[in-house]
């Protein structure tokens, strides 16, 4: 868990994991395993519930706020616009020579 948190919090690449943590192959193995069996989702959900309860709030949100800009984009075909925007962002990252360090096929 420490190795995974290190990669996620620093944004470092898998191969830059310090020697005092487990080898990158071990960390990546657990990451893929926990992602495939839903453990990361369950852990995230449990931590969200715990944080909300510690803040004296309901475990699950009971209301949502939708701003007018979100409604406008949904009316104009929001999914297609979001897809185009994310494609443009991906292309720009590649041109800059940067990439997501945690994205790896499991």
C-alpha positions in Angstrom: 0.0 0.0 0.0 2.9 2.4 0.8 4.4 1.9 -2.6 1.1 2.5 -4.4 0.4 5.6 -2.3 3.9 6.9 -3.1 3.4 6.6 -6.9 -0.1 8.1 -6.7 0.8 11.0 -4.4 4.1 12.0 -6.1 3.2 11.3 -9.7 6.5 9.5 -10.1 6.8 6.7 -12.7 6.7 3.1 -11.5 10.4 2.7 -12.2 11.2 5.6 -9.8 9.9 3.8 -6.7 12.6 4.2 -3.9 14.5 1.2 -2.8 13.0 1.2 0.7 9.6 0.3 -0.8 8.8 -3.0 -2.5 9.9 -3.6 -6.1 7.8 -1.9 -8.7 6.6 -5.3 -10.1 5.2 -6.1 -6.7 3.5 -2.7 -6.2 2.1 -2.9 -9.8 0.9 -6.5 -9.2 -1.1 -5.4 -6.1 -2.4 -2.3 -7.9 -3.8 -4.4 -10.8 -5.1 -7.1 -8.5 -7.0 -4.6 -6.3 -8.3 -2.7 -9.3 -9.6 -5.9 -10.9 -11.4 -7.3 -7.8 -12.9 -3.9 -6.8 -10.8 -3.5 -3.7 -9.7 0.1 -4.6 -13.3 1.1 -5.1 -14.4 -0.4 -1.8 -11.4 1.2 0.0 -12.2 4.6 -1.5 -15.9 4.3 -0.6 -15.1 3.3 3.0 -12.7 6.2 3.4 -15.2 8.7 2.0 -17.9 7.5 4.4 -15.5 7.7 7.3 -14.3 11.2 6.4 -17.9 12.4 6.1 -18.9 10.9 9.5 -15.8 12.5 11.2 -17.0 15.8 9.8 -20.4 15.3 11.4 -22.1 14.8 8.0 -24.3 12.1 6.6 -22.4 9.1 5.3 -23.9 9.6 1.9 -24.6 13.0 0.3 -28.3 13.8 0.3 -28.2 16.7 -2.2 -26.3 17.8 -5.3 -25.7 21.1 -6.9 -25.8 21.5 -10.6 -24.6 24.7 -12.1 -26.1 26.3 -15.2 -22.9 25.7 -17.2 -23.2 21.9 -16.7 -26.8 21.9 -17.8 -25.9 23.9 -20.9 -23.2 21.5 -22.0 -25.5 18.5 -21.4 -28.2 20.1 -23.6 -25.7 20.7 -26.4 -24.4 17.1 -26.5 -22.1 17.2 -23.5 -20.7 13.7 -23.9 -19.4 14.4 -27.4 -17.9 17.7 -26.3 -16.2 16.1 -23.3 -14.8 13.4 -25.5 -13.4 16.0 -27.9 -11.9 18.0 -25.1 -10.2 14.9 -23.5 -8.8 13.9 -26.9 -7.3 17.3 -27.3 -5.8 17.1 -23.8 -4.3 13.7 -24.5 -2.7 14.9 -27.7 -1.1 17.9 -25.9 0.3 15.7 -23.2 2.0 13.5 -25.8 3.4 16.5 -27.6 4.8 17.9 -24.3 6.5 14.5 -23.6 4.6 13.9 -20.4 2.3 11.0 -19.6 0.3 9.4 -16.8 2.8 7.4 -14.7 0.1 5.2 -13.2 -1.6 4.2 -16.4 -0.4 0.7 -17.3 -2.3 -2.2 -18.7 -3.1 -4.8 -16.0 
